[in-house]
């Protein structure tokens, strides 16, 4: 799913993932380390080391969430919320960083991720742009994401809906329209990193083993609103029972049992890992995978020429009839140069070993 071709490549990735899932949706620390040796980084939550079962083999599960396998992690700090617009703005102002969506794509880089024989995009598509959710006003075939995604020139983290839009009243919302490269750059600036898939899932589970959802096994539509998702008929009608049509403030909903907010819904979150269809099979062969860093390369049989990174957590566009990606085990894959109006990130800090 490369960042151009007028959004066509993006649509191919969404369709491939939908067909695969029958949906239409996206440093090591020794165990002896003591928390008292490092003061808590601002806005971070300590996740104690431990062992858990990674993956899911129940309702809504997909093939790439199998097989279930054991993972052992050392303790780490993880950001309490996704990175907000205010926090990303501070980064940009301090460094002068320019995001992927704000730069004109380079044709050679685009074609490198395309299958042999793919015709180049028109020059008009080679503009600074991002993928913007643009809902139709009528029911549509859910197997054609092009209907609700638009490659919009001028859309970026500061102008989430394109020229003329603003984030002035959304500083406490998660930053969106950031590529994996943008998220990685922010993490390096903070002297932190993006979470591995294993770290992300372990934190999302909140200390509970094999629950369907972050909050438990109760269906998402039961009781009071639990997370920010699509409530209605996707993509044309959202009843907004949770109070939001797009992104929501990062503290709008209850945290999980580790005190982490938005580990389900609101925005998809970039992880450090490459996506590989056989990643879990490779991990399971190790017996207990200790502090796994993910595969060394990416492979998605639906798009074998396009390397992808894993995103987690679902977004405000998730719906059980369309995308139950808010489950803690659910995986989505996206090319690292892609930016969308429902994708953000959070960071982790892996403390160094204690001095001998």
C-alpha positions in Angstrom: 0.0 0.0 0.0 2.3 2.7 -1.2 1.6 6.4 -0.5 0.5 7.3 -4.0 -1.1 6.0 -7.2 -4.0 8.3 -6.3 -4.8 5.9 -3.5 -5.2 2.9 -5.7 -2.4 0.9 -4.0 -3.9 1.7 -0.6 -7.3 0.3 -1.8 -5.6 -2.9 -3.0 -4.1 -3.5 0.4 -7.5 -2.9 2.2 -9.3 -5.2 -0.2 -6.7 -7.9 0.1 -6.9 -7.8 3.9 -10.7 -7.9 3.8 -10.8 -10.9 1.5 -8.3 -12.7 3.7 -10.3 -12.1 6.8 -13.8 -12.2 5.2 -14.0 -8.6 6.4 -13.8 -5.3 4.7 -11.8 -3.1 7.1 -6.1 -2.1 9.6 16.5 -3.0 24.5 16.0 -5.9 26.6 15.7 -5.7 30.4 16.8 -8.5 32.8 14.0 -9.8 35.0 16.0 -8.7 38.1 15.5 -5.0 37.1 13.9 -3.0 39.8 11.5 -0.1 39.0 13.0 1.9 41.8 16.3 2.3 39.8 14.6 4.5 37.1 12.2 7.3 37.8 8.9 7.1 35.8 9.1 8.9 32.5 6.4 11.5 32.2 3.1 10.2 30.9 4.3 6.6 30.9 3.0 3.5 32.7 5.2 0.6 34.0 4.3 -2.8 32.5 5.8 -5.5 34.7 7.6 -8.4 32.9 5.8 -11.6 32.5 4.6 -14.4 30.2 1.4 -14.5 28.2 -0.3 -16.3 25.4 -0.2 -14.2 22.2 -2.8 -14.5 19.5 -6.4 -15.6 19.4 -8.3 -18.7 18.2 -11.8 -17.7 19.1 -14.6 -15.5 17.7 -13.6 -12.9 15.1 -10.1 -14.4 15.0 -8.1 -14.3 11.7 -5.5 -16.6 10.3 -2.6 -14.4 11.0 -3.4 -14.5 14.8 -2.5 -18.2 14.9 -1.0 -20.3 16.2 -1.3 -19.3 19.9 2.2 -19.1 21.3 3.9 -18.2 24.6 5.8 -14.9 24.9 8.0 -13.8 27.8 8.7 -10.1 28.2 10.9 -8.1 30.5 9.3 -5.0 32.1 9.0 -1.8 30.1 7.4 1.7 30.2 4.6 2.5 27.7 2.9 5.7 27.0 -0.4 6.1 28.8 -2.1 7.4 25.7 -1.4 7.7 22.0 0.8 10.6 21.0 -1.4 13.7 20.8 -1.5 16.6 18.3 0.0 18.8 21.0 2.9 16.4 21.6 3.6 15.9 17.9 3.5 19.7 17.4 6.1 20.1 20.1 8.3 17.6 18.2 7.9 19.4 14.9 8.6 22.8 16.3 11.7 21.6 18.1 13.2 19.7 15.1 11.7 21.2 11.9 10.6 17.7 11.0 8.5 17.3 7.8 6.1 14.3 7.7 5.8 11.9 4.8 2.4 13.3 3.9 3.9 16.8 3.5 6.4 15.7 0.9 6.0 14.9 -2.8 6.4 11.2 -3.4 9.5 10.1 -5.4 8.4 8.0 -8.4 11.3 5.6 -8.1 10.5 4.8 -4.5 6.8 4.3 -5.3 7.5 1.9 -8.2 9.9 -0.1 -6.0 7.0 -1.4 -4.0 4.8 -2.2 -7.0 4.5 -5.6 -8.8 6.6 -5.8 -12.0 4.7 -4.4 -15.0 2.7 -1.9 -12.9 2.3 1.3 -14.9 3.6 4.4 -13.2 1.0 6.8 -11.7 0.2 10.1 -13.5 2.2 13.1 -12.6 -0.9 14.6 -11.1 -0.9 11.9 -8.4 2.7 12.7 -7.3 1.7 15.4 -4.8 2.0 15.8 -1.1 -1.2 14.1 0.2 -2.7 11.6 2.5 -5.6 9.2 2.7 -8.7 10.8 4.1 -11.9 9.0 5.2 -14.6 10.4 3.0 -17.9 8.6 3.7 -20.6 8.3 1.0 -24.1 9.3 1.7 -25.5 5.9 0.8 -24.9 2.1 1.4 -22.0 0.7 -0.6 -20.3 -2.6 -1.3 -17.9 -3.1 1.6 -15.3 -4.8 -0.7 -14.4 -1.6 -2.4 -12.6 0.8 0.1 -12.0 3.3 -2.7 -15.6 4.4 -2.1 -14.7 5.8 1.3 -11.0 6.6 1.1 -9.7 9.6 -0.9 -6.1 10.5 -1.8 -6.4 14.2 -0.9 -3.7 16.7 -1.7 -2.8 18.9 1.2 -4.1 16.5 3.9 -1.6 15.9 6.7 -1.3 16.0 10.5 -2.0 19.7 10.7 -4.8 19.6 8.1 -6.5 16.3 8.7 -9.3 16.8 6.2 -7.2 18.7 3.7 -6.6 22.4 3.0 -8.8 24.6 5.2 -9.1 22.1 8.1 -7.3 22.5 11.4 -6.4 20.8 14.6 -6.7 23.9 16.7 -9.5 22.5 18.8 -8.1 18.9 18.8 -4.8 19.2 20.6 -5.8 16.4 23.0 -6.7 14.1 20.1 -4.2 11.5 18.8 -2.1 12.8 16.0 -3.1 11.2 12.6 -1.8 11.2 9.1 1.6 10.0 10.3 3.6 7.3 8.5 5.6 4.7 10.3 8.7 6.8 9.5 7.1 9.8 11.2 6.3 7.7 14.3 9.8 6.3 14.4 11.3 9.8 14.1 9.3 11.0 17.0 10.2 8.0 19.1 14.0 8.6 18.4 13.6 12.2 19.4 12.1 11.1 22.7 15.0 8.6 23.1 12.3 5.9 23.0 11.0 3.4 20.5 7.8 2.1 19.0 6.4 -1.0 20.9 7.0 -4.4 19.5 3.9 -6.3 18.6 4.3 -8.5 21.7 4.8 -5.4 23.9 1.7 -3.8 22.5 -0.6 -6.8 22.9 0.7 -7.6 26.3 0.0 -4.1 27.5 -3.4 -4.0 25.8 -4.5 -7.2 27.6 -4.0 -5.3 30.9 -2.7 -8.4 32.8 -5.5 -10.7 31.7 -5.0 -13.9 29.8 -6.9 -14.5 26.6 -9.9 -12.2 26.9 -11.8 -11.2 23.7 -11.6 -7.5 24.3 -9.6 -5.0 26.3 -12.4 -4.5 28.8 -13.4 -8.2 29.0 -15.8 -10.5 27.1 -18.9 -8.3 27.0 -19.9 -7.3 23.4 -18.8 -3.8 22.5 -22.4 -2.7 21.9 -23.6 -3.7 25.4 -23.7 -1.3 28.3 -22.2 2.2 28.3 -19.8 3.1 25.4 -16.5 1.6 26.0 -14.4 2.8 23.1 -14.6 5.1 20.1 -15.7 2.9 17.1 -18.3 3.2 14.3 -21.8 2.6 15.5 -24.2 2.2 12.7 -24.1 1.2 9.1 -20.6 1.5 7.7 -19.5 3.7 6.0 -22.5 5.9 5.4 -24.2 6.2 8.8 -22.7 6.6 12.3 -25.1 7.0 15.1 -22.3 8.4 17.4 -23.6 6.6 20.5 -20.1 7.0 21.9 -20.3 10.8 21.2 -17.8 10.9 18.4 -17.8 10.7 14.6 -14.0 10.9 14.1 -11.2 10.8 16.6 -11.8 11.5 20.3 -9.7 13.0 23.0 -7.2 10.4 24.3 -8.7 10.4 27.8 -12.4 10.2 26.7 -12.9 6.6 27.6 -12.0 4.4 30.6 -8.5 2.9 30.6 -7.6 -0.8 30.7 -6.4 -2.5 33.9 -2.9 -1.2 33.4 -4.2 2.3 33.2 -3.6 2.7 29.5 -6.1 4.7 27.3 -7.2 4.0 23.8 -5.7 0.5 23.5 -8.9 -0.2 21.6 -10.6 2.1 19.0 -9.9 5.7 18.2 -6.8 5.2 16.1 -4.7 2.3 14.8 -1.2 2.4 16.3 2.1 1.7 14.5 4.4 -1.0 16.0 8.0 -1.7 15.4 7.5 -5.1 13.8 7.5 -6.0 10.1 4.3 -7.9 9.1 4.9 -11.5 8.0 2.1 -13.9 7.4 4.2 -16.7 9.2 5.5 -14.6 12.1 3.5 -16.5 14.7 4.5 -19.9 13.3 8.1 -18.8 13.5 7.7 -17.6 17.0 5.8 -20.8 18.1 8.8 -22.9 17.0 10.9 -21.3 19.7 8.7 -22.7 22.5 8.7 -19.6 24.6 9.7 -16.5 22.6 11.6 -14.1 24.9 11.4 -10.4 24.1 10.6 -11.1 20.4 11.5 -8.3 18.0 9.4 -9.6 15.1 10.6 -11.0 11.8 13.6 -9.6 9.9 11.5 -8.9 6.8 8.0 -8.5 5.6 5.8 -10.8 3.6 2.1 -10.5 2.8 1.0 -13.0 0.2 -1.7 -10.7 -0.9 0.9 -8.1 -1.9 4.3 -9.9 -1.9 6.2 -6.9 -3.4 5.2 -4.5 -0.7 6.9 -4.5 2.7 4.5 -3.6 5.5 4.6 -2.8 9.2 2.0 -4.0 11.8 -0.6 -1.6 13.2 -2.7 -2.5 16.3 -5.8 -1.5 18.2 -8.5 -0.6 15.7 -9.9 2.8 15.1 -13.0 5.0 15.1 -13.9 3.2 11.8 -14.1 -0.3 13.3 -17.4 -2.1 13.3 -18.2 -5.8 13.9 -19.9 -6.0 10.5 -16.9 -4.6 8.9 -13.8 -4.6 11.1 -13.4 -6.0 14.6 -9.9 -4.7 14.7 -10.2 -3.3 18.2 -9.6 -6.7 19.7 -6.2 -6.9 21.5 -5.0 -9.7 19.3 -6.1 -8.2 15.9 -3.4 -7.3 13.4 -3.4 -5.0 10.5 -0.6 -4.4 8.0 0.3 -1.2 6.2 3.3 0.0 4.2 5.5 2.2 6.3 5.2 5.3 4.1 1.4 5.3 4.3 -0.6 7.8 6.3 -4.3 7.8 7.0 -6.9 9.7 8.9 -7.3 6.8 11.5 -3.7 5.9 12.2 -1.4 7.2 15.0 1.0 5.7 17.5 2.4 5.5 21.1 5.9 4.9 22.3 7.8 2.7 24.8 10.9 3.0 26.9 13.0 0.0 27.6 15.2 0.7 30.6 18.9 -0.4 30.4 20.1 -3.2 32.6 21.2 -2.2 36.1 24.9 -1.6 36.7 26.7 -4.7 37.9 
